[in-house]
Amino acid sequence: MDDGMNAPWARLTEAQRASSRAVIEREGALRCHVVVALSGAHAYGFPSPDSDVDLKAVHVAPTAGLLGLHPSAAPADRLEVLDGVEMDYTSNELGGVLAGILKGNGNYLERVLGASSLAGSSWLEALRPLARGALSRRVHRHYRGFALGQRREFDEAPTAKKLLYVLRTALTGAHLLRSGELVLDVTALLDDYGLGAAHALVEAKRAGERAVLPEGERARWVAEVERALLRLDEAHGASALPEAPGNEAELDAWLIEVRRAML
């Protein structure tokens, strides 16, 4: 595990780093992690002092446990406050993650390909080129559907946080479709996609988790959300990514190798 001051670790406070290391060590003793990635506001570029720490992981289950009468590849979830830090940990089993990647699941792609890894194994280094080879235009459905769901949440509670989540999702998806590059930090994308004004939202969110948008600004930002969704749709139409992954057999063969190693 790299617990130095590389980019993902540097996004956390000292207390958050200590709690994150404790969670990774404890959960790593219970399951074999392929990767543990930083997610949420810390990965997206707009953490506030009261933001929780989201850890999203991929693990490999022992093969014997998948072959018996009661196979289980259930996700592992844990929400807790550790030494004053709210920690939200989730891990999904590798087989389901690979199936999701083939379907264009951005949540899983972000864990594997995003630049937010806090802990990784040699399996991660082998998986990354396979995941890049599985990128397809299917990611559009994931990112658009996710962004629309977040927009509904923004309509119900118009905070800077909820608005930034919509913009982050739409722009990450658009950039992935356009360039094949997965960028989680929305602050690195705003200017390139004509949404530089949203840097003010980032500053507001960094000041507090529940920063509410003034009534007069909401209509303006609804229009900006529509622009972001349009960028996502335009990127889908112009994407050089294939319609579907072409390396399913290669992913399947690699998973079988991993399962054999876990016997």
C-alpha positions in Angstrom: 0.0 0.0 0.0 1.3 3.4 -0.9 0.5 5.6 2.1 2.8 8.4 1.2 1.8 11.8 0.0 0.9 11.0 -3.6 -2.0 12.9 -5.1 -4.9 10.9 -3.6 -3.5 10.7 -0.1 -2.6 14.4 -0.2 -6.2 15.3 -0.7 -6.9 14.1 2.9 -6.2 15.7 6.2 -3.8 14.0 8.6 -6.8 12.7 10.6 -8.5 11.4 7.5 -5.3 9.7 6.3 -4.9 7.9 9.6 -8.5 6.7 9.6 -8.3 5.6 6.0 -5.2 3.6 6.6 -6.9 1.9 9.6 -9.9 1.0 7.5 -7.8 -0.3 4.6 -5.7 -2.4 6.9 -8.7 -3.8 8.8 -10.8 -4.6 5.7 -7.7 -5.9 3.9 -7.3 -8.5 6.6 -10.9 -9.7 5.8 -10.7 -9.8 2.0 -8.1 -9.6 -0.7 -8.2 -6.1 -2.3 -7.3 -5.5 -5.9 -7.7 -1.8 -5.3 -9.0 0.7 -2.8 -9.8 4.0 -4.4 -10.7 7.4 -3.0 -14.1 8.5 -4.2 -16.7 11.3 -3.5 -15.9 14.9 -3.0 -12.2 14.3 -2.2 -11.7 12.6 -5.6 -14.0 15.0 -7.5 -12.1 18.2 -6.4 -14.5 19.8 -4.0 -14.1 18.4 -0.4 -15.3 20.6 2.5 -14.1 20.3 6.1 -17.2 18.2 7.0 -17.0 15.9 4.0 -16.9 12.2 4.8 -14.2 9.9 3.3 -15.5 7.5 0.6 -13.4 4.4 -0.1 -14.5 2.3 -3.0 -12.7 -1.1 -3.4 -12.6 -4.2 -5.5 -11.7 -7.5 -3.9 -11.2 -11.1 -4.9 -13.2 -13.8 -3.1 -11.6 -17.2 -2.3 -12.5 -19.4 -5.2 -13.7 -22.2 -2.9 -16.3 -19.8 -1.5 -17.7 -19.3 -5.0 -18.0 -23.0 -5.8 -19.9 -24.5 -2.9 -23.6 -24.9 -2.2 -24.0 -21.3 -1.0 -21.7 -19.2 -3.1 -21.4 -15.6 -2.0 -19.9 -12.6 -3.8 -21.9 -10.0 -1.8 -20.6 -6.5 -1.5 -19.0 -5.4 1.7 -20.3 -2.1 3.1 -19.4 -0.3 6.3 -20.3 3.2 7.5 -18.7 4.4 10.7 -17.1 7.3 12.5 -13.5 6.5 13.3 -11.6 8.9 15.5 -13.9 11.7 14.5 -13.8 10.9 10.8 -16.9 9.7 9.0 -15.7 6.7 6.8 -17.8 5.1 4.1 -16.3 1.9 2.7 -17.7 -0.3 0.0 -16.0 -3.3 -1.8 -17.3 -5.3 -4.7 -16.1 -8.7 -5.9 -14.0 -8.9 -9.0 -16.3 -11.0 -11.1 -19.2 -8.6 -10.8 -16.9 -5.7 -11.4 -15.5 -7.1 -14.6 -19.1 -7.8 -15.8 -20.0 -4.2 -15.0 -17.0 -2.8 -16.8 -18.0 -4.7 -19.9 -21.5 -3.0 -19.6 -19.9 0.4 -19.2 -20.3 0.8 -15.5 -18.5 4.0 -14.7 -18.4 3.3 -10.9 -16.2 0.3 -11.5 -14.2 1.9 -14.2 -13.4 4.8 -11.9 -12.0 2.5 -9.2 -9.7 0.7 -11.7 -8.7 3.5 -14.1 -9.2 6.7 -12.0 -6.1 8.4 -10.6 -7.4 8.0 -7.0 -5.9 4.7 -5.9 -4.9 4.6 -2.2 -4.0 0.9 -2.2 -3.4 -1.6 -5.0 -2.0 -5.0 -5.8 -0.2 -6.5 -8.7 -3.6 -7.6 -10.0 -4.5 -3.9 -10.5 -1.6 -3.4 -12.8 -2.6 -6.3 -14.9 -6.3 -5.2 -14.9 -5.8 -1.6 -15.9 -4.9 -2.3 -19.6 -7.7 -4.8 -19.8 -10.2 -2.3 -18.5 -8.9 0.4 -20.9 -9.4 -2.2 -23.7 -13.0 -2.7 -22.6 -13.9 1.0 -22.8 -16.8 1.5 -25.1 -19.7 3.9 -25.9 -21.7 2.0 -23.4 -20.4 4.3 -20.7 -22.7 7.0 -22.1 -25.8 5.2 -20.7 -24.2 5.0 -17.2 -23.1 8.6 -17.0 -26.2 10.1 -18.4 -28.5 8.0 -16.2 -26.5 8.8 -13.2 -26.4 12.5 -14.0 -30.2 12.6 -14.5 -30.7 11.0 -11.1 -28.4 13.5 -9.5 -30.3 16.3 -11.2 -33.5 15.2 -9.7 -31.8 15.3 -6.3 -30.7 18.8 -7.0 -34.2 19.8 -7.9 -35.3 18.6 -4.4 -32.4 20.2 -2.5 -30.6 22.8 -4.6 -27.2 22.9 -2.9 -23.8 23.6 -4.5 -22.8 20.0 -3.6 -25.7 18.4 -5.5 -25.1 20.6 -8.5 -21.4 19.8 -8.6 -22.2 16.1 -8.5 -24.4 16.5 -11.7 -21.7 18.5 -13.4 -18.9 16.1 -12.4 -20.8 13.1 -13.6 -21.7 14.6 -16.9 -18.2 16.0 -17.6 -16.3 12.9 -16.6 -18.5 10.9 -18.9 -18.1 13.4 -21.8 -14.4 13.5 -21.4 -14.1 9.7 -21.3 -16.2 9.4 -24.5 -14.2 12.1 -26.2 -10.7 11.2 -25.2 -10.7 7.7 -23.6 -9.3 9.3 -20.5 -11.0 9.0 -17.1 -10.7 12.3 -15.1 -12.6 12.4 -11.8 -11.6 15.9 -10.7 -14.2 18.2 -12.1 -12.0 21.3 -11.6 -9.7 19.9 -14.3 -12.6 19.8 -16.8 -14.7 22.9 -16.2 -12.8 25.3 -18.4 -12.4 22.9 -21.3 -16.1 22.3 -21.4 -17.2 26.0 -21.2 -18.2 25.8 -17.5 -15.6 27.9 -15.9 -18.2 29.8 -13.9 -18.7 26.7 -11.8 -15.3 27.3 -10.1 -17.3 29.6 -7.9 -19.5 26.6 -6.9 -16.4 24.6 -6.0 -15.3 27.4 -3.7 -18.7 27.5 -2.1 -18.8 23.8 -1.6 -15.3 23.7 -0.1 -16.5 26.1 2.5 -19.3 23.8 3.7 -21.1 20.6 2.8 -24.6 22.1 2.8 -24.0 25.4 1.0 -27.3 26.4 -0.5 -27.6 28.2 -3.8 -29.2 31.6 -3.7 -32.7 31.5 -5.2 -31.8 33.9 -8.0 -28.9 31.6 -9.2 -30.9 28.4 -9.5 -32.4 29.0 -12.9 -29.0 30.0 -14.3 -27.4 26.8 -13.0 -30.3 24.6 -14.3 -29.4 26.0 -17.8 -25.7 25.1 -17.2 -26.7 21.6 -16.2 -28.5 21.2 -19.5 -25.3 22.4 -21.3 -23.3 19.8 -19.5 -25.7 17.0 -20.4 -25.6 18.3 -24.0 -21.8 18.0 -23.9 -22.2 14.4 -22.8 -24.6 13.6 -25.6 -22.4 15.3 -28.2 -19.4 13.4 -27.0 -21.3 10.2 -27.4 -22.2 11.0 -30.9 -18.6 11.9 -31.9 -16.8 9.3 -29.8 -14.1 7.1 -31.3 -14.7 4.4 -28.7 -16.3 1.2 -30.1 -20.0 0.5 -29.6 -19.1 -2.5 -27.4 -15.9 -3.9 -25.8 -13.9 -6.3 -28.0 -11.9 -8.0 -25.3 -14.5 -10.0 -23.3 -12.7 -13.3 -23.9 -9.5 -11.8 -22.7 -11.1 -10.5 -19.5 -12.7 -13.9 -18.9 -9.4 -15.7 -19.3 -7.7 -13.3 -16.9 -10.5 -13.8 -14.3 -10.1 -17.6 -14.6 -6.3 -17.1 -13.9 -7.1 -15.1 -10.8 -9.6 -17.6 -9.6 -7.0 -20.4 -9.9 -4.5 -18.4 -7.9 -7.2 -18.0 -5.2 -7.8 -21.8 -4.8 
